[in-house]
C-alpha cells in the first residue's frame, strides 16, 4: 500500500471501548469511514456487505469477511488479539492453559481462512503468574489498540505496510476446542482442574476475544 487511503470499512466489536477509540481515530483521519459493530452470531450488515472502497479494517470484528468483499476492499487487514502462536478463537485462554510466559497481538492481511494471512506486525509482552484469562485479555486489548494506532498511522501517511517475516505456527483454535477447554470431569486431577479454571476465569470479560 503506497497510495493514501481515503475510504475505510471498519468492522468491530459491539459495546467495546477500545473499538470505539479505533473508530474515532479512523473518522478523524480518513475521508469516508463505514463503521459496523456486532456480536458473535450476528449476520454481516448489508451496508458492509455492499461496500466498496480502499481498505477493510477488522478490529475485534465478529464476522468472517466473504471473499468477494475482500477483493473489493483493495487492502484488508485484521487486528488479532493474540500472537502467531495462538491463532483462532479463545487464544488468550489457551495461552493461560499452556502457562505461556509471553503473549502478544498481531496485525495481518486478511485471507479467506481466518488468521492465516501474511503477518504485518507483532507486539509481544510478558504473561505473569498472577494472570488469568481475563487479566491477560484486558492487557491484550490495550496492546492491540497501541498496535492499531501505529499501523493506521502508516496508512494515514501513505506508507507501505511492512511484512514482519513471522508466520502462523499452528492451525487456528476452534470454538469446539474452546468449549472442550471449559469442560471439567470427576476423573481430572486437582492440578488439571485448577489449570482449566485459571484458563477460563475472566471476571467481567467474556472468555474469548
N, C-alpha and C positions, 0 to 999 in steps of 0.2 A: 504494500500500500504506500504510494508516494503522493497521490493527489489528496487534497484536503477533503475530509468527509463533511458533507452538508446535511444529509438526511439519515436518520438512525431509527431502526426498530428496536425498542428496548423491551425485553421480556424478563419479568422479575417475580419475586415472591410477595404475596399479599400481606399486609399488616406487618411489615418489617422495616425498622428504622434505617438500617443500612441500605436497603433497596431504595428507600425514599431519598436518601442523600445522593445515591448514584444517579437517580433520575433527575434530581435537581441540577447536578453538575452537568449532565448531558444537555439539559434545556438551556443552561446558561451559555453553552459553548457551541451548539450546533443549530443550524437554521431551522430544521424541522425534526421533531422527535415524536414518534408514535409509541407511547409507553403503555404496556399492558401488564397487569399483575394478576396472579391467580394462586390457586391452591392445587395440591395433588388431586388428580382425577377430573379436573375441570377441562372442558374442551378448549382448544386454541381459539381465541376470539376471532370472529370473522374479519375484523379490521386488521388484525395481524396476518391472517391467512391471505388477504388480498394485497398486502403491502408490497411496494417496490421502492428501492432506494439504494443508498450507498453501502450501508453496514448494518448488520444484525448484532446486537449485544445481548447475550443471555447472562443474567446476573441472578443466581439462585432461581432461575426460571423453572417453572413446574411442567414444562411441555417438551416433548421431543419434536424438534423442528423438522417438518417434512422436507424431502429432498428438493422439490420444485421451489420451495421458498428459499432454501439455502442458495440455490443457483441464482435466484433473482436478487439476492442481497449483496452480491459482489463479495465483500468480506464478511465473514460470520465468525464471531469469537464467543467463547464461553468462559466464565469465571467459576472454577470448580473449587469447592471448599475442602480440598484435600490435595496431597502431593501425588505425583505419578505412581507411587507405590500403592495408593488407595483410590482407585477409580470407582465410579458407580455409586450405589445407594448405601447410606449408613457408614460412610467412610471413617468418620471420627469414632464411631462405635467399635469398628474393627481395629483401629489403631490402639484404642484403650485395651481391648481384649488381648491384643498381641503384646501389650506392655511396651509399645514403641517409645523410644527415647526422643524421637524427633517427628514432627508433623509439618504440614505446610499447606499452601494454597497454590493453585495452578491457573494460568490463563492459556487457552489453547484454541486453535482453529477448530471449528465445528465440522464434523463428518456425519455421515448417515448413521453410524453406530455411536452411541453415547460414549463420551470420554475415550475417544480413540484418535482424535485429530492431532496434527503436529503441534508441539508444545512451544508456546511463545516465551513464557517466563514462569519461574517457580520461586516462591519465597518460603523458606523453612524457618522453624522456630522450635524451641525445646518443649517437650512434654514433661511435666513434673509428677512426682509420685502422689502428690495431693490431688491431681486432676481426676475427674471422671468424664463421662461423655459430654455432659452439659457444660462444664467449665472449659473443656477443650474447644467445644463448638463456639462458645461465646468469644473466646480469644481468636479463634479462626475467622470469625466474621469481621473482627477488627483488622486483621492482617489482609483479608481479602479486599476490604474497601481501600486500604492503602495501595495494594497492587492495582486495583481498578483505576485509581487516580493517576498512577504512573503510566499505565498503558494508554489510557484515554488521552492523557496529555500529549503523548506521541502523535496520536491521531489528530488532535487539535492543531499541532504544529505541522502536520503533513509529512511526518517522518515515517519511514518504513517500519513495520513491526519486526522485531528480532525473532530469531529462532534459537531456542536455548540449547538445542542438541540433546536434551533429555528425552527419554522415551517412557511410555507407559510400561510398567513391569509385570502386569498381570491382566487377566480379563476383568471387566467391571463387576463389582459385587452386585447381587440382585436383591430384590425385595424378599424373595424366598429365603435367601441366606440370612438376611437381616432378621426375618421372623424367627428363624431357627436359633439365632443368637440369643433371643429373648426367652427361649424355652428352657425351663429347669425341671429336672426329674429327680425322683427319690434316689435313684442309683448314682447320682453325681456326688463327687467328693465335696467337702466343705470348701476346699480351695477353688474348685471349678465353679461352684455356685457364687462365691464371692467375686470371682473374676468376671462372671457374666453380669452380676449386679452392678459392678463398677462400670462395665461397658455399656450398660443401658440406663444408668442413673442420669437424669437430665434436669432435674429441678423444674424450672419454669419453661425450659426449652424443649422443643419436640425432639424425639430420639434420632431423627435423621435430618440432614440439611436439605 
